[in-house]
Amino acid sequence: MDPNRLHLNFGNNNERLASADRTYPTTPSTFPQPVFPNPSQQQHPAAQVPQPAQQYAAGGYAPANNYFAQGPYQPQYAPHQAVDYTTQSAAYQPRSNTPGTNDPNVGLAHQFSHQNLGGAARANVYSARVPRPPSPAPRTAGSAAQQPGYAYPAPPMPTRLSEFQQAPERNPEKYGMNANNNQKKCSQLAADFFKDSVKRARERNLRQSEMEQKLQDPNQSSSRREQIWQNGGKKEGRYLRFLRTKDKPDNYQTVKIIGKGAFGEVKLVQKKSDGVVYAMKSLVKTEMFKKDQLAHVRAERDILAESDSPWVVKLFTTFQDVNFLYMLMEFLPGGDLMTMLIKYEIFSEDITRFYIAEIVLAIEAVHKLGFIHRDIKPDNILLDRGGHVKLTDFGLSTGFHKLHDNNYYQQLLQGRSSRPRDRSSVAIDQINLTVSNRAQINDWRRSRRLMAYSTVGTPDYIAPEIFTGHGYTFDCDWWSLGTIMFECLVGWPPFCAEDSHDTYRKIVNWRQTLYFPDDITLGAEAEHLIRSLICNTEARLGRVGAHEIKSHTFFRGVEFDSLRRIRAPFEPRLTSAIDTTYFPTDEIDQTDNATVLKAQALASGKQAEDPPEMSLPFIGYTFKRFDNNFR
Ligand SMILES: Nc1ncnc2c1ncn2[C@@H]1O[C@H](COP(=O)(O)OP(=O)(O)OP(=O)(O)O)[C@@H](O)[C@H]1O
């Protein structure tokens, strides 16, 4: 470590969902011309049709999937012929706006059978019931039609909805298990389908509105405007194509296995088609299912899909095959904080201040998204190529408003772990640790990584209120912050013990067991901050908000707003995009789970396939981020 780096100088939409329906030419030869001479003429033709569906207006949905509409608009459905897709799937014939993709044989039922259904086709379910305006002529940036206040009129509701509502009550008991399962699958697919479609339409409208704002900037030259316009169109086109592709693990070349977790592994992979590098996490479906981890895997996918924060690892896409769920994430080449702690054992106060300050900002970002992480630990704190922090592993996270499984901790506390013991054949119970014995501390440190890879996991950083079952709130993440800070300065977490059950007991009895070793001198402010975080929830700093922690005297001089832009105390030195120097790849078994599963299947003489109920729990797992296309 470079000693010079030890002394850090800390230095003293509005969502316009109801935007005008637009035509974005794929390759406009001239910059688009105005369509509507004045705002009073910005009336969608559908506005003249009786509009029973005020819900749409209330929800703010404005259909606009015509970025790439080519030529004059050809209405396929008259406004009064709105299609009830809940009952007329076979009759539906999607019309794609993208050139060359109109396939009248692709009906809604067929689309539902493909979870990674293309965006244009999805959005055209709306076009089936939302009449489009005549295709406007191209217009100039800054025209009246581009005014932000333009409100798209509410689209009509399907006329059959009332009939649908009057349908006799269903009696599931009349049907067999298969029929009921299929019904559940269909309704789940339909719910996800529409949720995704609305989300994409909203996001598209937002992007459109942002682009229009840029175009209205009088300081932009006309050539720059044209460039913005064309790039916007190209990105949308690429995204629509991306939505139509079906990803599979074969599209990626494995470089190395860089991490192992409780239910899967993380690999550094390179996309075969373009050589772009990603971290691919794969989770074994049957394991997730057997160990009741469905809520957890869903939570992680939901949070990473919703987040667009520099403090959270970026998820590009998720997909699945028969055996695995896959998460394709940005690769963070700096490794994780656990690896750094194993290497350096302790940090100086300056370095600790940097990492703890960044973790505060990262946790704050997660809370602002409406989630509690619940599993903040050094293994889940990753370092990007600049040495700055990003959080990962949201498998135990929970939303303030979503219910994810809490029994897990209760079972742990009672010694009935829902995770299988010791999958990686690590003798966790043999870890022999007494904090006064340095040799044993070193043993613990060596076992630390194996513990992280084992299915038992490490409870060292978990707040007591989580597993006592008396309710918890977002401040449980601040407790974990306190334990990490303790480890950075002292060299081990405050409640480490010979086995995980002893650790639980120590955590619950933290008043008696929190102990600062005499031979390690901590600054008074550092110790005060740790004690203000590792304490009962009523007194815990951060309970009112992250600003309480930020203004603690330990952080005096830290400029939180610019922290991510300053040079980190440790910057990874990389020789290539696939450099795995900062990952302990030698210590990780490089046999991947797919190979293990195949070998097991061969040994048992049957094919590795998922049981029939496996498809239902993972419906809706597939996700594709828009900005995958920026690369
Ligand atoms: N995006 C990434 N870039 C680089 N390394 C990563 C990335 N994601 C994960 N890793 C590495 O893989 C390890 C395991 O990842 P992660 O914690 O997400 O897996 P997990 O299966 O959820 O583990 P757990 O058992 O803790 O739940 C991390 O500690 C880190 O070293």
The ligand as an SDF file (V2000), in Angstrom:
LIG
                    3D

 31 33  0  0  0  0  0  0  0  0999 V2000
  -20.6470   -7.0960  -10.0060 N   0  0  0  0  0  0  0  0  0  0  0  0
  -19.5960   -7.6950   -9.4600 C   0  0  0  0  0  0  0  0  0  0  0  0
  -18.3490   -7.3840   -9.8480 N   0  0  0  0  0  0  0  0  0  0  0  0
  -17.2810   -7.9770   -9.2870 C   0  0  0  0  0  0  0  0  0  0  0  0
  -17.3780   -8.9320   -8.3330 N   0  0  0  0  0  0  0  0  0  0  0  0
  -18.5790   -9.2890   -7.9020 C   0  0  0  0  0  0  0  0  0  0  0  0
  -19.7590   -8.6950   -8.4330 C   0  0  0  0  0  0  0  0  0  0  0  0
  -20.8230   -9.2420   -7.8000 N   0  0  0  0  0  0  0  0  0  0  0  0
  -20.3310  -10.1180   -6.9200 C   0  0  0  0  0  0  0  0  0  0  0  0
  -18.9910  -10.1670   -6.9620 N   0  0  0  0  0  0  0  0  0  0  0  0
  -18.0980  -11.0170   -6.1770 C   0  0  0  0  0  0  0  0  0  0  0  0
  -18.7700  -12.2150   -5.8550 O   0  0  0  0  0  0  0  0  0  0  0  0
  -18.9400  -12.3330   -4.4340 C   0  0  0  0  0  0  0  0  0  0  0  0
  -20.2810  -12.9630   -4.1310 C   0  0  0  0  0  0  0  0  0  0  0  0
  -21.2910  -12.1240   -4.6590 O   0  0  0  0  0  0  0  0  0  0  0  0
  -22.7260  -12.0160   -3.9940 P   0  0  0  0  0  0  0  0  0  0  0  0
  -22.5460  -11.6460   -2.5510 O   0  0  0  0  0  0  0  0  0  0  0  0
  -23.5780  -11.1280   -4.8100 O   0  0  0  0  0  0  0  0  0  0  0  0
  -23.2010  -13.5280   -4.1320 O   0  0  0  0  0  0  0  0  0  0  0  0
  -24.2990  -14.2640   -3.2760 P   0  0  0  0  0  0  0  0  0  0  0  0
  -24.4680  -15.6010   -3.9130 O   0  0  0  0  0  0  0  0  0  0  0  0
  -25.5190  -13.4470   -3.1880 O   0  0  0  0  0  0  0  0  0  0  0  0
  -23.5890  -14.3390   -1.8770 O   0  0  0  0  0  0  0  0  0  0  0  0
  -24.2550  -14.5090   -0.4220 P   0  0  0  0  0  0  0  0  0  0  0  0
  -23.9920  -15.9150   -0.0500 O   0  0  0  0  0  0  0  0  0  0  0  0
  -23.4620  -13.5220    0.4200 O   0  0  0  0  0  0  0  0  0  0  0  0
  -25.6810  -14.1690   -0.5040 O   0  0  0  0  0  0  0  0  0  0  0  0
  -18.7610  -10.9130   -3.8970 C   0  0  0  0  0  0  0  0  0  0  0  0
  -18.2820  -10.9200   -2.5650 O   0  0  0  0  0  0  0  0  0  0  0  0
  -17.7420  -10.3370   -4.8650 C   0  0  0  0  0  0  0  0  0  0  0  0
  -16.4380  -10.6780   -4.5060 O   0  0  0  0  0  0  0  0  0  0  0  0
  1  2  1  0
  2  3  1  0
  2  7  2  0
  3  4  2  0
  4  5  1  0
  5  6  2  0
  6  7  1  0
  6 10  1  0
  7  8  1  0
  8  9  2  0
  9 10  1  0
 10 11  1  0
 11 12  1  0
 11 30  1  0
 12 13  1  0
 13 14  1  0
 13 28  1  0
 14 15  1  0
 15 16  1  0
 16 17  2  0
 16 18  1  0
 16 19  1  0
 19 20  1  0
 20 21  2  0
 20 22  1  0
 20 23  1  0
 23 24  1  0
 24 25  2  0
 24 26  1  0
 24 27  1  0
 28 29  1  0
 28 30  1  0
 30 31  1  0
M  END
$$$$
